[in-house]
Amino acid sequence: MSTRAPKPDPRPDPRVEVREKTTPFKGYFQIDRYRLRHRKFDGGWTDEMTREIFERGHAAAVLLFDPERDAVVLIEQFRPGAYAAGVDPWLIEIVAGIIEEGETPEAVVRREAVEEAGCTVSELHPIGTFLATPGGSSETVALFCGRTDSRGAGGIHGLDHEQEDIRVLALSRQEALERLAAGGITNMPAVVALQWLALNYTELRSIWK
């Protein structure tokens, strides 16, 4: 089993008073329970609150972009969380993975691009690091745009021992943005990355001449 990067305790912050932290569940993921209070905007303190935080590690994701063909490579796979939410559980996404102990985000997306899409990344351009669901999870997602060659991209990929069944979709940039506008792409990292590409397309093309 892979080892996830250990999660350090939050940095001390004089605006937050942690009265107790426990870990009621620890498995592949873990749940931490905090009893805390924090400063209010008027300078006072809130009442004590108890919150459970889902700890699943940090993630890295990459939008595979082929500037020569003005195409993106996306993936589609089943997501049990989407199923539990009552929406179509086969989501169109970008390549992503959990950052394991000793790995950099850049190494993760290069590895996952091969495993999930059969693509190699020749250059990486950082998009940013974002909180996924800060109301209940500490997870951050480091987003990149990765230069790739989309010729021949397609088929089914993934690792059998991780129960992955991933379909690869090579789409023109315009078609991907049209799917996004029509509501056909609801995975948040994919939405952010495609919106970023739409806003930064000209600049990125000038960088990746």
N, C-alpha and C positions, 0 to 999 in steps of 0.2 A: 504494500500500500504506500502511496506517495505521502510525503510529509509536508504539511502546509506550513508556511512561514509563521513563526510564533507571533502572537499579537502583543505588543507592549501595552502597558497600562497607559491611559490618557495622560497627556502632559498636565502637571499641576496648573490649576487656573484659579486665582483668588476669587473669581466670580462664581465658582462651583464648589459646593461642599459635599463630598461623598461620605456618607455616614456608614455605609456598609456595601461591600461587593461580595457576592457569592456566585458559585457556578452550579446551579441545580441539575444541569445536563451537560455531558461531554461525550461525544461520539465522533463520527466523521465530521460533524459540525458541533458547535457548543452554544449553550444559552447562558449568558451572564445576567444576574439580577443586581440592579443598583438601587440603593436607597439614598436619595440625594435631594438637595435643594439648590437653587441658583438665584443670583441677583436679578431683580426686576428692573425695568427701564426707569422706574421712579427712584431707584436706589435702595429699596427694601429687599426683602427675601421672600421667595415663594414658600408655601407650606412644603413639608417633606413629600416627595413623590417616590413611588416604586415603579421601575421600568425594567422589562426584560429586553435584552439586546441579543440579536441573532449574530453570532460570530461565524462567518464562513470563509474568512481570509480575504485577501485583495485580489482583484482580477485585472487582466489586460486584454484589450480587444483591438482588432485592426480591420479597417475598411480596405480591401484589396482593390487597387485602382490601376488600370492599364492606360496610361496617357497616350500611347501610340494608337490605340483603337477606341479611345474614349469609352471604356467599358469598366464595369465593376464586377467583382466576383462575390456573390452572396451565398449563404447556405440556408438550408431549411431542415428543421428537425423537431421532434416531439419534445414538449416541455410539460412535465407534470404540474408545475405551478400554474401554468395557463389553463390546463385541464381543470384543476381545482377551482380556478376563478370563473369557470363557466364560459370561457372563450375558446375559439379554435386553437387546439394545442399544438398544431404544426406551425411554427413561427419562422418567418424569414428573418435572418439575423446576419451579423458579421462574425467572422472568426474570433473566438475568445477562449480564454482559459484562466484557471486559477494560478496565481503566482506561488510556486512551490518554494520551500526553504532553499536559500542559496541562489535563486534565479532572479534575473532582472526582468522588468516588464518587456523589454525589447526581445530578450531571449524567448520569453513565453509566446509572443505573437509569431515569431519566426517558426517556432516548433509547431504551434497549433495550425499555422497556415498549411504546413505539409500534411499534418495528421487529418485535419478536417476538410481541406479543400484540394490537396494535392498540388499546391502552389508554393513557389519559392518567392521570397521577398528580397528584392535587390536594394531598396532604399526605404527608410522609414522617416516619416514626418510627424512630429508630435501634434496632437490636437488638444489634449488637456487631460486632467484627472478630475473625476467627478464622483460625488456621493450617489450611491444607487438608491437607497431608501433610508435616509438618515433618521426617520422617526422610529425605526426599530432595528436597524442593522448598522454595523460599523464599516461595511464593505465600501471600498472605493474601486473605480474602474479607470485605468489608464488607457486612453484612446489614442490610436495612431492611424495614419493613412499610410498604406504600404504599397510601394510600386511593384507590380507583378506583370507577367506576360499571360494574358487570358486565353491565348490560343490553346485549344484542346481542353480547356477547363470544363468540367462537368462530371457526371457519374455519381456514384455512391461512395462515400468515404466514412472514416471514423474507426475507432478501436473497438474490436469485439469485446475485450475484457472490461470495457467501460460502457457496454451496451449502447454504443453509438451507431446510429443509422442516419447518416447525414447526406442530403442531396445537395449538389452544387449547382448554382445558377449563375451563368455568365450573361449579364444584361448590359445593354448600352446604358450609359449614364442617364440619358433622358428617360429611358423606360423605367429605370429604378426610381427616379424622382417622380415620375407619374404614378407609380405604384404607391409611393410614400404619400403623395397628395391625395390619392384615392382611399387612404386608410388601409392599404394592404400590407403595410409594415408597421408593427406596433411594438416591437422590441426596442426598448429605450436606447441602448448603445447604438443600434443601427440607425434609429431616427436622428440622434445627435450627429453621428458621423456623416450621414448623407446630407443633412442640413449644412454641416460645416463644408462639405465638398461643394455644395451649391453656392455658398458664399465665397469660397476661396479658390474656386476652379482656375481662374485666370492666373492668379499668383502662383498656384501650385504648378501649373503647366510651364510657367516661366522658370521655376526652380528646377523642374525635371525636364529640361530641354533634351 
